[in-house]
Amino acid sequence: MRVGKLTPKELQEHVFSYLVQRRPEVKLRSALGEDSTIMDLGDHFCVMSTDPITGAVDKAGWLAVHVSANDVASNGAEPVCCLMTILMPAGTSMEFIAQVMKDAAQAAKELDIEISGGHTELTAAVNKPVISTTVVGKASKDMLISSDGAKPGDQIVVTKNIGLEGTAILATDAKEYLSTFLSQQEIEEATKMLAAISVVKEGILSTEFGVNAMHDITEGGLLGALYEMAEGAELGFSIEEEKVPLAAVTNKICQHLGLDVLRFLSSGSMLIATDRGEQLLEHLGKAGIESSIIGEFTQSRDKFLTRQNKKIKIDPPEGDELWRGLEIIDKK
């Protein structure tokens, strides 16, 4: 049974096609690669994004706040407040719910945002925790950024290492299995990657610097996010695999499980389109954020990855390798 996000074709046919009602206040609405909606409220734009956490249990409350804040920051907005919907299986202890909220409150403190509302219930409709957050942010009208603003020739910048979230989830939820081929030091390194999951800082810094487009890399990994950005801008792209930043432990896990690391859950990394790549790297570096130029957007709609001097055509995203990895581990 397939799990994960719908494909671009499925989204277009079964979701977007029904979204026909329009309001003039809405300036950015549902589309491929757009994770937020933007409303014109006069002096500022209001930017909102919603996301569920279904694939992780440990620190799920903390993660839920960060992933929605990341989407808001990808549009150049400052996260302000968060609403949470928490659905717990019947019989869940109050201590577990309290831990979820404690973790969420920690994330809110880190981001300086308020958890301003939500809903919490125990229900037989779920067999594991489902936590959905909606983060609301504000943006200056002259600094708004979308994921579809890339221009031909723009350099593609990626922050930090890819695969951070997927690596951390496997190291936490499948620690026993990973311990059969990873050292204790590698397990600890992988687990700590979750701490780097926020892209709010690089989102705000890149907005101030002035870039053409941003998209945080989540489900579908690097190639999925790049595909969405290119399709939204009606462009193609060309990237070099050897330039993609990747931690050795992430690569080791993916190779052992036979997973494509370029399609591996990668919250914690931001994709940025800019015509001043080297200057942006320097700008981010001064704030302690490592980043890399991995390729460029092209006028042609073709999408290519260069691997060992061979060009490989990139297909539309179909799912995230994390889910396949968890299935493989479950069968061991």
LUMVOZA-392330 format. One record per residue (C-alpha): residue in one letter; x, y, z. Coordinates in Angstrom, 2 decimals, decimal comma, always signed. Layout:
N
ROVO   code        c1        c2        c3
ROVO      A         X         Y         Z
...
//
This chain:
332
ROVO   code        c1        c2        c3
ROVO      M     +0,00     +0,00     +0,00
ROVO      R     +1,46     +3,36     -1,04
ROVO      V     +1,93     +6,11     +1,53
ROVO      G     +3,15     +9,70     +1,30
ROVO      K     +2,30    +12,78     -0,71
ROVO      L     +0,22    +12,64     -3,88
ROVO      T     +2,06    +12,96     -7,18
ROVO      P     +1,85    +16,25     -9,11
ROVO      K     -0,60    +14,63    -11,56
ROVO      E     -2,80    +13,33     -8,73
ROVO      L     -2,80    +16,72     -7,02
ROVO      Q     -3,85    +18,47    -10,20
ROVO      E     -6,64    +16,01    -11,05
ROVO      H     -8,05    +15,23     -7,61
ROVO      V     -7,31    +18,30     -5,47
ROVO      F     -6,46    +21,52     -7,31
ROVO      S     -9,17    +21,08     -9,94
ROVO      Y    -11,85    +21,63     -7,28
ROVO      L    -10,37    +24,86     -5,91
ROVO      V    -12,28    +27,29     -8,09
ROVO      Q    -13,70    +29,79     -5,58
ROVO      R    -11,53    +32,91     -5,46
ROVO      R    -11,15    +35,89     -3,12
ROVO      P     -9,27    +39,06     -4,12
ROVO      E     -7,44    +39,17     -0,77
ROVO      V     -5,68    +35,89     -1,56
ROVO      K     -2,43    +36,65     -3,38
ROVO      L     -0,83    +33,18     -3,34
ROVO      R     -2,98    +30,07     -3,43
ROVO      S     -2,73    +26,30     -3,80
ROVO      A     -0,37    +25,21     -6,58
ROVO      L     +2,37    +22,68     -7,16
ROVO      G     +5,31    +23,52     -4,93
ROVO      E     +3,50    +26,21     -2,96
ROVO      D     +3,26    +25,24     +0,71
ROVO      S     +1,71    +28,47     +1,97
ROVO      T     -1,16    +30,80     +1,24
ROVO      I     -0,78    +34,58     +1,35
ROVO      M     -3,46    +37,16     +2,10
ROVO      D     -3,30    +40,92     +1,62
ROVO      L     -4,22    +42,56     +4,94
ROVO      G     -3,29    +46,10     +4,04
ROVO      D     +0,10    +47,10     +5,45
ROVO      H     +1,44    +43,53     +5,46
ROVO      F     +0,85    +40,20     +3,84
ROVO      C     -0,40    +37,41     +6,08
ROVO      V     +1,36    +34,13     +5,25
ROVO      M     -0,08    +30,82     +6,49
ROVO      S     +0,97    +27,20     +6,12
ROVO      T     -0,29    +23,91     +7,52
ROVO      D     +1,42    +20,52     +7,84
ROVO      P     +0,79    +17,22     +9,66
ROVO      I     +3,28    +15,04    +11,47
ROVO      T     +2,48    +11,36    +10,92
ROVO      G     +5,86     +9,68    +10,46
ROVO      A     +7,54    +10,43    +13,77
ROVO      V     +6,56    +10,04    +17,43
ROVO      D     +9,61    +11,20    +19,37
ROVO      K     +9,54    +15,02    +19,70
ROVO      A     +6,54    +15,13    +17,34
ROVO      G     +5,21    +18,32    +18,95
ROVO      W     +8,54    +20,10    +18,46
ROVO      L     +8,77    +18,89    +14,89
ROVO      A     +5,19    +19,91    +14,06
ROVO      V     +5,80    +23,55    +14,97
ROVO      H     +9,07    +23,75    +13,07
ROVO      V     +7,90    +22,24     +9,77
ROVO      S     +5,03    +24,71     +9,35
ROVO      A     +7,24    +27,62    +10,41
ROVO      N     +9,72    +26,52     +7,74
ROVO      D     +7,06    +26,84     +5,04
ROVO      V     +6,17    +30,35     +6,17
ROVO      A     +9,84    +31,38     +6,21
ROVO      S    +10,21    +30,04     +2,66
ROVO      N     +7,96    +32,89     +1,57
ROVO      G    +10,11    +35,48     +3,30
ROVO      A     +7,73    +35,86     +6,24
ROVO      E     +8,36    +36,03     +9,97
ROVO      P     +6,40    +33,31    +11,85
ROVO      V     +4,14    +34,88    +14,49
ROVO      C     +1,74    +32,28    +15,90
ROVO      C     +0,74    +28,63    +15,60
ROVO      L     -2,49    +26,63    +15,88
ROVO      M     -2,28    +22,91    +16,68
ROVO      T     -4,69    +20,03    +16,11
ROVO      I     -3,72    +16,96    +18,11
ROVO      L     -5,47    +13,64    +17,45
ROVO      M     -4,42    +10,86    +19,81
ROVO      P     -5,40     +7,17    +19,81
ROVO      A     -7,96     +6,18    +22,43
ROVO      G     -6,21     +5,33    +25,67
ROVO      T     -3,30     +7,73    +25,21
ROVO      S     -2,04     +8,93    +28,59
ROVO      M     -2,23    +12,56    +29,67
ROVO      E     +1,51    +12,35    +30,35
ROVO      F     +2,17    +11,64    +26,67
ROVO      I     -0,04    +14,55    +25,59
ROVO      A     +1,74    +16,81    +28,07
ROVO      Q     +5,10    +15,77    +26,60
ROVO      V     +3,88    +16,63    +23,09
ROVO      M     +2,86    +20,09    +24,29
ROVO      K     +6,09    +20,55    +26,24
ROVO      D     +8,05    +19,82    +23,06
ROVO      A     +5,81    +22,13    +21,01
ROVO      A     +6,30    +24,91    +23,56
ROVO      Q    +10,07    +24,45    +23,30
ROVO      A     +9,92    +24,91    +19,52
ROVO      A     +7,73    +27,98    +19,94
ROVO      K    +10,27    +29,46    +22,34
ROVO      E    +13,12    +28,77    +19,92
ROVO      L    +11,23    +30,53    +17,11
ROVO      D     +9,71    +33,29    +19,28
ROVO      I     +6,16    +32,44    +18,18
ROVO      E     +2,95    +31,93    +20,17
ROVO      I     +0,86    +28,77    +20,19
ROVO      S     -2,39    +30,70    +20,04
ROVO      G     -5,05    +28,02    +19,61
ROVO      G     -5,97    +24,56    +18,44
ROVO      H     -7,84    +21,35    +19,27
ROVO      T     -6,89    +18,21    +21,21
ROVO      E     -8,83    +14,94    +21,40
ROVO      L     -8,62    +11,20    +21,92
ROVO      T    -10,20     +9,31    +19,03
ROVO      A    -10,64     +5,80    +17,69
ROVO      A    -10,17     +7,23    +14,20
ROVO      V     -6,36     +7,08    +14,49
ROVO      N     -4,03     +4,32    +15,68
ROVO      K     -1,03     +6,59    +16,21
ROVO      P     -0,60    +10,30    +17,00
ROVO      V     -1,50    +12,79    +14,27
ROVO      I     -0,40    +16,36    +14,91
ROVO      S     -1,27    +19,12    +12,47
ROVO      T     -0,03    +22,68    +12,82
ROVO      T     -0,90    +25,92    +11,07
ROVO      V     +1,66    +28,68    +11,41
ROVO      V     +0,74    +32,28    +10,63
ROVO      G     +3,38    +34,82     +9,68
ROVO      K     +3,72    +38,37     +8,42
ROVO      A     +5,73    +39,71     +5,51
ROVO      S     +6,49    +43,11     +4,06
ROVO      K     +4,86    +43,56     +0,68
ROVO      D     +8,17    +44,39     -0,98
ROVO      M     +9,97    +41,30     +0,37
ROVO      L     +7,57    +38,49     -0,49
ROVO      I     +9,05    +35,36     -2,08
ROVO      S     +7,38    +32,33     -3,66
ROVO      S     +8,72    +28,98     -4,83
ROVO      D     +7,95    +29,70     -8,51
ROVO      G    +10,06    +32,82     -9,00
ROVO      A    +13,24    +31,24    -10,37
ROVO      K    +14,74    +32,78    -13,53
ROVO      P    +16,72    +31,06    -16,31
ROVO      G    +20,37    +30,98    -15,30
ROVO      D    +19,68    +31,32    -11,59
ROVO      Q    +22,08    +29,31     -9,48
ROVO      I    +20,58    +26,64     -7,23
ROVO      V    +21,73    +26,98     -3,63
ROVO      V    +20,98    +24,38     -0,94
ROVO      T    +21,59    +25,00     +2,76
ROVO      K    +23,14    +22,52     +5,21
ROVO      N    +23,11    +18,80     +4,32
ROVO      I    +20,20    +17,04     +2,65
ROVO      G    +18,40    +14,17     +4,38
ROVO      L    +18,55    +15,63     +7,89
ROVO      E    +14,99    +14,83     +8,96
ROVO      G    +14,83    +11,41     +7,35
ROVO      T    +18,13    +10,43     +8,94
ROVO      A    +17,03    +11,60    +12,40
ROVO      I    +13,67     +9,82    +12,17
ROVO      L    +15,26     +6,51    +11,22
ROVO      A    +17,90     +6,89    +13,94
ROVO      T    +15,14     +7,42    +16,50
ROVO      D    +12,30     +5,16    +15,34
ROVO      A    +14,51     +2,35    +13,99
ROVO      K    +17,50     +2,71    +16,30
ROVO      E    +17,70     -1,01    +17,08
ROVO      Y    +17,97     -1,98    +13,41
ROVO      L    +20,39     +0,83    +12,51
ROVO      S    +22,62     -0,29    +15,38
ROVO      T    +23,34     -3,48    +13,43
ROVO      F    +25,47     -1,54    +10,94
ROVO      L    +26,12     +1,88    +12,53
ROVO      S    +28,42     +2,68    +15,43
ROVO      Q    +27,04     +4,31    +18,58
ROVO      Q    +28,76     +7,53    +17,54
ROVO      E    +27,04     +7,43    +14,15
ROVO      I    +23,65     +6,78    +15,80
ROVO      E    +24,17     +9,82    +18,04
ROVO      E    +25,25    +11,97    +15,09
ROVO      A    +22,17    +10,93    +13,12
ROVO      T    +19,80    +11,54    +16,04
ROVO      K    +21,19    +15,04    +16,65
ROVO      M    +20,39    +16,07    +13,07
ROVO      L    +16,83    +16,84    +14,15
ROVO      A    +18,14    +19,90    +16,00
ROVO      A    +19,07    +21,50    +12,64
ROVO      I    +15,61    +21,16    +11,11
ROVO      S    +14,62    +24,83    +11,17
ROVO      V    +15,18    +26,90     +8,02
ROVO      V    +13,60    +30,05     +9,43
ROVO      K    +16,99    +31,73     +9,91
ROVO      E    +18,17    +31,16     +6,34
ROVO      G    +14,73    +32,08     +5,04
ROVO      I    +14,83    +35,48     +6,72
ROVO      L    +18,49    +36,07     +5,80
ROVO      S    +17,91    +35,14     +2,16
ROVO      T    +14,87    +37,39     +1,99
ROVO      E    +16,89    +40,32     +3,30
ROVO      F    +19,67    +39,50     +0,82
ROVO      G    +17,23    +39,40     -2,09
ROVO      V    +16,62    +36,10     -3,91
ROVO      N    +14,20    +35,03     -6,63
ROVO      A    +12,64    +31,91     -5,09
ROVO      M    +12,83    +29,61     -2,08
ROVO      H    +11,43    +26,19     -1,22
ROVO      D    +12,16    +24,13     +1,89
ROVO      I    +13,01    +20,53     +1,06
ROVO      T    +10,54    +18,17     +2,72
ROVO      E     +8,82    +15,01     +1,52
ROVO      G    +10,16    +13,90     -1,85
ROVO      G    +13,62    +15,15     -0,98
ROVO      L    +15,93    +17,35     -3,03
ROVO      L    +14,74    +16,16     -6,44
ROVO      G    +11,08    +16,44     -5,49
ROVO      A    +11,48    +20,03     -4,28
ROVO      L    +13,57    +21,00     -7,31
ROVO      Y    +11,00    +19,50     -9,65
ROVO      E     +8,24    +21,53     -7,98
ROVO      M    +10,24    +24,76     -8,20
ROVO      A    +11,09    +24,21    -11,86
ROVO      E     +7,53    +23,30    -12,84
ROVO      G     +6,16    +26,33    -11,03
ROVO      A     +8,56    +28,62    -12,90
ROVO      E     +8,10    +26,75    -16,22
ROVO      L    +11,83    +26,00    -16,29
ROVO      G    +14,18    +23,04    -16,17
ROVO      F    +17,30    +22,48    -14,12
ROVO      S    +20,72    +20,90    -14,25
ROVO      I    +22,52    +19,82    -11,07
ROVO      E    +25,72    +17,91    -10,29
ROVO      E    +25,35    +15,07     -7,80
ROVO      E    +28,89    +15,45     -6,45
ROVO      K    +28,09    +19,02     -5,35
ROVO      V    +25,07    +18,01     -3,25
ROVO      P    +25,96    +18,37     +0,47
ROVO      L    +25,47    +15,07     +2,28
ROVO      A    +26,59    +13,74     +5,66
ROVO      A    +28,48    +10,45     +5,58
ROVO      V    +26,07     +8,79     +8,03
ROVO      T    +23,05     +9,72     +5,88
ROVO      N    +24,75     +8,27     +2,83
ROVO      K    +25,65     +5,10     +4,76
ROVO      I    +22,05     +4,55     +5,91
ROVO      C    +20,59     +5,11     +2,45
ROVO      Q    +23,14     +2,86     +0,76
ROVO      H    +22,55     +0,06     +3,27
ROVO      L    +18,77     +0,20     +2,74
ROVO      G    +18,99     +0,82     -1,01
ROVO      L    +17,32     +4,22     -0,77
ROVO      D    +17,74     +7,17     -3,15
ROVO      V    +19,16     +9,86     -0,87
ROVO      L    +18,12    +12,56     -3,36
ROVO      R    +14,47    +11,65     -2,71
ROVO      F    +14,86    +11,33     +1,06
ROVO      L    +12,94    +13,51     +3,57
ROVO      S    +15,07    +16,63     +3,97
ROVO      S    +13,45    +19,21     +6,24
ROVO      G    +16,26    +21,42     +7,49
ROVO      S    +17,54    +22,32     +4,03
ROVO      M    +16,35    +25,26     +1,94
ROVO      L    +16,51    +25,48     -1,85
ROVO      I    +17,19    +28,99     -3,11
ROVO      A    +17,22    +30,45     -6,62
ROVO      T    +19,55    +33,43     -7,03
ROVO      D    +21,68    +35,18     -9,63
ROVO      R    +24,30    +35,98     -6,95
ROVO      G    +25,16    +32,55     -5,64
ROVO      E    +28,66    +33,15     -4,30
ROVO      Q    +27,58    +36,33     -2,51
ROVO      L    +24,63    +34,49     -0,95
ROVO      L    +26,93    +31,72     +0,29
ROVO      E    +29,11    +34,36     +1,93
ROVO      H    +26,06    +36,12     +3,42
ROVO      L    +24,72    +32,90     +4,94
ROVO      G    +28,18    +31,81     +6,04
ROVO      K    +28,60    +34,92     +8,18
ROVO      A    +25,55    +33,73    +10,14
ROVO      G    +26,99    +30,24    +10,54
ROVO      I    +24,84    +28,59     +7,86
ROVO      E    +26,70    +26,34     +5,44
ROVO      S    +25,39    +26,29     +1,88
ROVO      S    +26,37    +24,98     -1,55
ROVO      I    +25,76    +25,78     -5,21
ROVO      I    +24,66    +22,55     -6,89
ROVO      G    +23,53    +23,68    -10,36
ROVO      E    +21,26    +26,10    -12,18
ROVO      F    +17,77    +26,59    -13,54
ROVO      T    +17,51    +26,43    -17,33
ROVO      Q    +15,27    +27,92    -20,01
ROVO      S    +14,69    +24,40    -21,33
ROVO      R    +12,03    +22,45    -19,42
ROVO      D    +14,37    +19,43    -19,26
ROVO      K    +15,47    +18,37    -15,78
ROVO      F    +18,86    +16,68    -15,46
ROVO      L    +21,21    +15,30    -12,84
ROVO      T    +24,87    +14,77    -13,76
ROVO      R    +26,33    +11,66    -12,12
ROVO      Q    +29,90    +10,64    -12,96
ROVO      N    +29,82    +12,68    -16,21
ROVO      K    +26,54    +11,05    -17,26
ROVO      K    +23,32    +13,06    -17,61
ROVO      I    +20,25    +11,45    -16,05
ROVO      K    +16,75    +12,73    -16,77
ROVO      I    +14,70    +13,40    -13,63
ROVO      D    +11,16    +12,02    -13,45
ROVO      P     +8,27    +13,63    -11,52
ROVO      P     +8,27    +12,88     -7,77
ROVO      E     +6,25     +9,85     -6,69
ROVO      G     +6,93     +9,51     -2,97
ROVO      D     +9,53     +9,76     -0,25
ROVO      E    +12,20     +7,17     +0,36
ROVO      L    +11,73     +7,40     +4,14
ROVO      W     +8,47     +5,44     +3,91
ROVO      R    +10,12     +2,76     +1,80
ROVO      G    +12,97     +2,59     +4,27
ROVO      L    +10,59     +2,06     +7,18
ROVO      E     +8,80     -0,69     +5,24
ROVO      I    +12,11     -2,42     +4,52
ROVO      I    +13,08     -2,27     +8,19
ROVO      D     +9,66     -3,59     +9,30
ROVO      K    +10,22     -6,69     +7,16
ROVO      K    +13,65     -7,42     +8,61
//
